């Protein structure tokens, strides 16, 4: 038992050491870090709305709670100061006919409660502002206006965070692996994508970027060099009717960066294929982008995807997501160059071969017939 666990642990460490760094994770998050940024972090406060929206929920809720508690406590202190200056507190022993600025403020706690009641417009009726001093009236107006601003900003930020199209992107899923096989007589790289909701993505467009390290003729090394990868479906790569899972494919021709790769050398390559799907959410008309990535270990050469759509006896179409990422081995050329050479050879067989050693000799005909 101990040896088995040791082998599993060793294989896990070996696999972890072999794991390649990737820019985009499978769920679309970007793995990048910015260092030595010269600009101050205060520039993010200029666009405070975007900064708040990009924060994680735990930081956003901390700011949300702190903004309300902080404003209530701050104005509670101000109401206490007003009562202290006007000598409304019990320690000053006000006269019986004394009219306070705010009724029933006896200390800091009651001042905080009055601040809370004022800003959230609870209005219990026990504590209220009198017309005795203009300072209290001005403070009441100022807190009411500021409270509306805080409510609008923070509640709007929460609502915008909830309704962001980024959450809609989580219901778009890609296959775990990409496959390479023949499709329509051509060698193609295929990926399956599905919409888990019945609502459509309008105007969907799908494309890819191949990230790799290249060396220019001048000797410059470019890390994360981007090469465009065109993906299509049978109906084109724009305005997809995304009601059922689609199999998108990239034709590996002479202009494709996969043309010089082969089944035996695929795992030795160093690249990352990032796939993007842009579309408009039908319910909110907001644009969203879904992305994922594939490294060489996640590209299977000589496989195709198993069927996923079937028709029931009731006449409905059924999508079986159990086979969504399932692959089936098929006969596939070892490289795109082999496939095209095979096609050229078959074309020559149909046309026939010319014998370069064949020389047409002209024979002169003479009449030797004697009468």
Buried (B, 14 or more C-beta within 10 A) or exposed (E): EEEEEEEEEEEEEEEEEEEEEBEBEBEBEEEEEEEEEEEEEEEEEEEEEEEBBEBEEEEBEEBBEEBBEEBBBBBBEBBBEBBBEBBBBEEEEBEEEEEBBBBEBEEBEBBBBBBBBBBEEEEEEEBBBEEBBEBBBEBBEEBEEBBEEBBEBBEEBBEEBEBBBBEBBEEBBBBBBBBBBBBEEBBBBBBBBBBEEEBBBBEBBBBBBBBBEEEEEEEEEEEEBEBEBEBBBEEEBEEBEBEEBBBBBBBBEEEBBBBEBBBEEBEEBEBBBBBBBBBBBBEEEEBBBBBBBBBBEBBBBBBBBBEBEEEEEEEEEEBEEEBBBBBEEEEBBEBBBBBBEEEEEEEEEEEEEEEEEEEEEEEEEEEEEEE
